[in-house]
Amino acid sequence: MNLPSLPTQNAFFNLLSTFCLISGYYFIKKKERNEKKHKISMVMALIFSTIFLIGYLFHHYHHGSTTFPELGWIKTLYLVILVPHIILAAVMVPMIIMTFIYAFKGNLEKHKKIAKVTFPIWMYVSVTGVIIYLMVYQLFTV
């Protein structure tokens, strides 16, 4: 495994997860719902997010944290994105698990109720994960 390329690979899996989340939302919300495609999309989002998380933990275990450069308001913007991203990333894991458990047990009322909260958090974390990657590894490298 190539450690320097891992952040790029992680961002790619985050992006794939985002696309799957959007697809899953579309398939369940459109006029002629497609529950099968919704389920496939959401399972794929979970798989891509899990691959991301494994890669992220592996990278940070072997590399540690990357310090964002002192760039005035840009660093402030970075931190404004990063802090809720970190908090919500920790919060969303048990929410995602519960959302999937309710769905697979067929408890659709509880699934729908928690999914209404889980989905926007998962989307925020997924999208901001890609933005954070771009800021740290592409746009503002030292």
Backbone as a ProteinNet text record, in pm:
[ID]
protein_1_A
[PRIMARY]
MNLPSLPTQNAFFNLLSTFCLISGYYFIKKKERNEKKHKISMVMALIFSTIFLIGYLFHHYHHGSTTFPELGWIKTLYLVILVPHIILAAVMVPMIIMTFIYAFKGNLEKHKKIAKVTFPIWMYVSVTGVIIYLMVYQLFTV
[TERTIARY]
84.4	0	88.4	56.3	134.3	77.5	144.9	94.3	68.4	157.6	130	4.4	-32.6	-151.2	-280.2	-268.9	-387.4	-487.9	-446.6	-547	-629.2	-564.1	-636.8	-735.9	-692.5	-782.1	-898.6	-869	-974.6	-1076	-1028.3	-1118.8	-1205	-1146.6	-1221.4	-1335.9	-1307.6	-1413.3	-1519.3	-1478	-1573.8	-1663.6	-1605.2	-1681.7	-1779.2	-1732.1	-1821.5	-1938.4	-1909	-2014.2	-2116.2	-2067.3	-2156.6	-2249.8	-2194.4	-2276.3	-2380.7	-2341.8	-2436.7	-2546	-2509.9	-2609.8	-2711.8	-2662.7	-2752.4	-2842.7	-2784.9	-2863.7	-2969.5	-2929.5	-3024.1	-3139.1	-3106.3	-3209.6	-3304	-3247.4	-3327.8	-3423.1	-3372.1	-3453.7	-3569.3	-3553.2	-3660.4	-3757.1	-3712.4	-3796.5	-3868.8	-3827.1	-3893.4	-4036.4	-4117.1	-4259.8	-4281.6	-4209.2	-4219	-4098.1	-4110.3	-3999.4	-3943.2	-3813.5	-3749.3	-3670.6	-3736.8	-3677.1	-3555.2	-3555.9	-3440.9	-3316.4	-3330.6	-3217.1	-3175.7	-3273.1	-3242.6	-3155.1	-3195.9	-3122.4	-2980.4	-2966.6	-2834.7	-2746.8	-2803	-2726.5	-2679.6	-2767.5	-2732.4	-2630.7	-2643.7	-2544.2	-2408.5	-2408.2	-2281.5	-2222.8	-2307.4	-2258.4	-2193.4	-2255.3	-2199.1	-2065.6	-2057.7	-1933	-1822.3	-1851.4	-1750	-1708.3	-1803	-1769.4	-1684.2	-1711.8	-1632.8	-1490.7	-1477.1	-1343.5	-1268.9	-1338.8	-1277.5	-1228.5	-1313.7	-1279.2	-1157.9	-1152.6	-1037.4	-910.4	-917.3	-801.3	-761.1	-859.2	-832.8	-762	-813.8	-752.7	-612	-595.4	-464.6	-364.7	-405.7	-318	-278.7	-376.2	-345.2	-266	-280.8	-200.2	-53.3	-29.7	107.3	169.2	86.1	137.9	116.8	12.1	-22.7	-104.4	-119.3	-198.8	-115.1	-182.8	-119.3	-159.9	-62.2	-89	-125.7	-234.8	-276.3	-192.7	-145	-58.3	-133.3	-58.1	-113.7	-140.9	-265.9	-303.3	-416.4	-418.5	-517.7	-659.6	-742.2	-884.4	-908.2	-815.4	-830.7	-822.3	-729.6	-721.9	-847	-898.7	-1022.8	-1136.8	-1148.2	-1249.2	-1230.7	-1107.8	-1075	-1124.2	-1095.9	-1136.4	-1288.2	-1353.3	-1500.1	-1562.8	-1499.8	-1546.2	-1504.6	-1380.8	-1323.7	-1389.9	-1411.7	-1461.2	-1597.9	-1699.2	-1825.4	-1811.9	-1721.8	-1697.9	-1653.6	-1559	-1507.1	-1615.9	-1686	-1791.4	-1900.2	-1947.7	-2055.2	-2009.4	-1882.2	-1829.6	-1838.8	-1810.6	-1820.2	-1965.6	-2051.8	-2193.3	-2264.3	-2223.4	-2298.4	-2279.4	-2168.8	-2143.1	-2254.1	-2286.3	-2395.8	-2530.9	-2548.5	-2674.4	-2689.2	-2580.3	-2584.2	-2614.3	-2549.3	-2572.3	-2718.7	-2775.7	-2916.1	-3009	-2977.8	-3059.5	-3062.6	-2948.2	-2942	-3009.6	-2992.2	-3057.7	-3208.9	-3264.3	-3409.7	-3455.8	-3378.9	-3417.7	-3417.6	-3311.6	-3300.5	-3393.4	-3436.8	-3536.4	-3678.1	-3690.6	-3821.9	-3900.3	-3835.8	-3901.3	-3888.6	-3971.8	-3956.8	-3994.5	-4084.2	-4119.5	-3998.5	-3932.4	-3812.3	-3699.7	-3689.9	-3587.5	-3605.5	-3726.5	-3753.7	-3725.7	-3765	-3748.1	-3599.9	-3517.4	-3374.8	-3302.2	-3347.8	-3283.3	-3296.1	-3404.9	-3423.3	-3316.5	-3258.4	-3150.4	-3014.4	-3004.7	-2878.4	-2832.2	-2925	-2888.1	-2817.1	-2873.3	-2802.1	-2667.9	-2658.5	-2529.5	-2427.6	-2468.1	-2379	-2336.1	-2430.5	-2397.1	-2296.7	-2321	-2230	-2089.2	-2078.8	-1947.9	-1880.1	-1955	-1897.9	-1848.7	-1929.8	-1892.9	-1778.1	-1788.1	-1681	-1551.9	-1561.7	-1440.7	-1362	-1431.7	-1366.2	-1310.7	-1386.9	-1340.6	-1215.3	-1215.8	-1099	-977.8	-997.7	-888	-832.2	-920.4	-875	-797.1	-845.8	-777.9	-640.6	-632.5	-507.5	-405.3	-450.6	-356.1	-342.8	-434.1	-428.5	-413.1	-493	-497.6	-395.6	-377.2	-295.8	-182.7	-109.5	4.4	121.3	203.9	321.2	442.4
-118.1	0	123.7	218.9	340.4	446.6	471.4	562.1	703.5	763.5	899.9	911.9	805.6	812.6	782	738.9	699.9	813.6	937.5	1044.5	1063.8	1051.1	1063.7	949.4	829	714	729	777	798	900.2	1009.2	1111.8	1054.2	968.5	904.5	819.5	741.5	659.4	746.6	858.7	953.2	1008.5	1042.5	1094.3	988.8	865.1	757.1	741.3	751.2	742.7	854.7	975.4	1089	1061.5	1013	983	875	775.5	669.7	723.1	810.6	871.6	951.8	1030.7	1111.2	1019.3	913.5	818.1	750.7	706	639.7	730.8	855.4	954.2	974.3	987.2	1005.8	888	766	648.1	631.8	678.6	661	779.5	894.7	1014.6	1043.6	983.6	1014.4	960	1010.1	975.9	824.4	759.2	613	553.3	538.5	492.4	359.4	343.4	217.4	172.4	94.3	52.9	-36.2	-116.5	-203.7	-120.4	-21.7	64.3	151.1	192.9	268.3	184	61.2	-29	-53.4	-79.5	-103.4	20.5	136.6	261.5	284.7	260.7	286.8	184.2	60.4	-40.5	-5.6	40.1	81	202.6	296.7	412.5	365.8	267.9	212.9	144.1	67.9	-1.7	99.3	199.4	300.4	380.3	412.2	484.9	399.5	270.9	179.8	167.4	154.3	149	278.7	392.2	520.6	519.6	478.8	483.2	394.9	277.8	188.9	256.5	312.2	381.4	503	576.9	696.8	659.1	559.4	516	459.8	383.7	328.6	440.6	538.3	650	728.4	758.6	838.7	760.9	630.6	548.5	551.7	543.4	536.7	672.9	771.4	902.5	1009.5	997	1102.4	1210.2	1321.8	1432.2	1520.3	1584.4	1681.4	1820.1	1905.7	2040.3	2131.8	2203.2	2299	2425.3	2483.1	2601.8	2724.3	2815.2	2940.9	3033.1	3037.8	3117.4	3214.9	3265.1	3365.5	3314.8	3386.8	3353.8	3218.2	3173.9	3042	2931.7	2947.3	2848.1	2854.5	2974.5	2987.1	2915	2934.3	2864.9	2713.7	2668.9	2526.7	2471.4	2543.4	2498.1	2501.1	2599.3	2606.9	2484.9	2435.6	2314.2	2189.9	2188.6	2069.5	2033.2	2130.9	2099.9	2030.3	2085.5	2010.1	1878.1	1874.4	1749.6	1638.9	1669.9	1570.5	1527.7	1624.1	1592.9	1506.7	1549	1475.4	1339.4	1327.2	1196.6	1095	1139.1	1048.3	1015.9	1114.4	1097.4	1008.3	1019.6	951.3	799.6	750.5	606	524.3	550.2	472.1	501.1	622.9	655	574.2	562.4	484.5	338.3	287	147	124.6	213.8	199.3	213.5	304.6	323.8	195.6	132.3	6.8	-107.7	-114.3	-220.8	-211.8	-91.8	-75.2	-114.9	-76.7	-110.7	-261.2	-327.3	-471.1	-554.6	-500.4	-569.6	-541.7	-451.6	-419.2	-319.3	-255.5	-154.1	-19.1	-2.7	111	244.1	243.2	368.6	423.5	337.6	382.6	414.5	335.5	360.7	500.1	531.2	661.7	775.2	756	861.5	893	790.5	815.3	853.4	800.6	833.3	982.2	1045.1	1188.6	1272.7	1218.2	1286.8	1235.7	1105.8	1044.1	1093	1098	1133.5	1269.2	1378.1	1506.4	1511	1441.5	1437.3	1360.2	1245.6	1162.9	1239.3	1309.8	1391.1	1500.8	1570.5	1677.9	1623.2	1514.5	1456.6	1408	1347	1294.5	1407.3	1508.5	1620.9	1700.9	1732.7	1811	1731.2	1599.5	1517.7	1540.1	1547.5	1573.5	1716.5	1811.6	1951.1	1963.3	1896.8	1899.3	1838.9	1726.9	1666.5	1767	1831.4	1928	2042.3	2090.7	2201.6	2160.1	2042	1998.3	1946.7	1868.4	1797.2	1853.6	1941.4	1992.1	2143.9	2216.2	2361.5	2437.6	2395.6	2474.4	2392.1	2323.5	2244.5	2336.1	2292	2372.8	2330
0	0	0	-83.8	-98.1	-4.9	107.9	210.6	159.4	78.1	30.2	-56.9	-126.8	-212.7	-137.2	-12.4	63.6	83.2	112.8	124.3	-3.6	-117.9	-244.8	-261.4	-230.2	-238.6	-140.3	-20.8	78.3	29.4	-29	-81.3	-194.2	-274.9	-382.7	-327.4	-222.8	-162.4	-95.5	-38.6	17.9	-92.3	-205.5	-318.3	-372.2	-383.5	-426.9	-329.8	-202.3	-101.2	-120.2	-146.9	-170.2	-288.6	-398.9	-516	-484.4	-407.8	-370.3	-278.5	-186	-97.8	-178.8	-272.7	-357.4	-439.7	-495.2	-575	-488.4	-371.5	-281.2	-243	-215.7	-181.8	-300.9	-418.2	-539.3	-559.7	-549.8	-577.4	-478.9	-356.4	-258.4	-259	-307.4	-304	-434.5	-543.8	-670.3	-670.3	-761.2	-764.8	-771.1	-858.6	-867.9	-797.2	-665.3	-580.8	-630.1	-614.1	-648.7	-525.4	-441.1	-314.6	-333.9	-440.2	-466.2	-498.3	-586.9	-622	-503.3	-422.1	-300.3	-208.2	-187.2	-97.9	-149.4	-278.3	-337.4	-321.5	-349.7	-337.6	-194.7	-100.1	39.7	92.2	50.2	89.4	28.9	-95.2	-157.4	-86.2	-45	31.7	161.6	226.1	349.9	323.3	217.2	182.3	152.3	70.6	37.2	159.9	246.7	369.6	462.7	466.1	549.6	496	364.9	304	334.3	320.6	355.2	499.7	592.2	734.4	764.7	707.1	726.9	674.6	554	496.8	577.6	624.7	706.1	836	905.1	1031.2	1007.7	901.6	868.1	840.9	760.6	727	851.4	936.4	1054.9	1159.2	1160.7	1250.7	1208.3	1077.2	1026.3	995.4	969.6	929.6	1035.6	1112.8	1208.1	1140.8	1207.3	1154	1061.9	969.5	881.1	929.3	950	999	882.8	899.9	797.5	813.7	703.9	714.8	768.4	827.7	878.5	760.3	718.2	601.7	634.5	756.6	795.4	786	710	700.9	634.8	551.9	488.3	593.6	688.6	796.2	882.9	906.6	983.2	912.1	781.2	701.7	712	699.7	712.4	846.2	954.6	1088.1	1105.5	1044.4	1050	981.2	878.4	810.2	888.6	937.6	1001.3	1134.3	1221	1356.3	1352.7	1283.8	1279.4	1203.2	1105	1031.8	1128.1	1214.2	1309.6	1407.7	1462.7	1560.9	1497.2	1380.7	1314.2	1263	1226.3	1182.2	1295.4	1416.8	1532	1564.2	1552.5	1585.2	1482.9	1357	1251.3	1249.5	1298.9	1289.6	1356.8	1485	1543.6	1478.2	1427.7	1359.3	1230.5	1154.9	1031.7	1063.7	1164.5	1204.1	1239.5	1320.1	1359.2	1238.6	1149.3	1029.5	946.5	931.3	855.2	929.2	1059.7	1137.5	1123	1139	1124.1	984.4	882.3	745.1	723.1	767.2	741.1	827.9	940.8	1023.4	974	877.7	823.3	906.8	1001.5	1083.8	1011.3	908.4	819.4	883.6	980.7	1048.1	1124.4	1201.6	1273.4	1176.1	1069.3	967.4	906.6	865.1	803.5	901.9	1025.4	1126	1149.2	1168.8	1194	1064.9	950.8	822.6	790.2	833.9	809.7	879.9	985.1	1056.8	1008.8	987.4	946.3	809.6	714.9	577.5	566.7	620	603.5	675.9	788.4	859.5	776.8	726.2	644.2	518.6	456.3	338.5	374.5	485.3	525.4	548	621.2	651.7	524.6	436.4	312.1	222.3	202.5	115.2	176.8	305.3	367.5	376.8	382	379.2	251.4	139.8	11.5	9.1	60.7	65.2	152	266.6	355.7	285.6	217.6	140.2	40	-36.6	-136.9	-72.3	39.7	107	159.3	220.8	285.2	183.7	86.1	-0.7	-142.2	-183.5	-320.4	-329.3	-252	-268.5	-184.7	-60.7	33	94	9.6	58.4	89.6	179.8	218.9	138.4
[MASK]
++++++++++++++++++++++++++++++++++++++++++++++++++++++++++++++++++++++++++++++++++++++++++++++++++++++++++++++++++++++++++++++++++++++++++++++

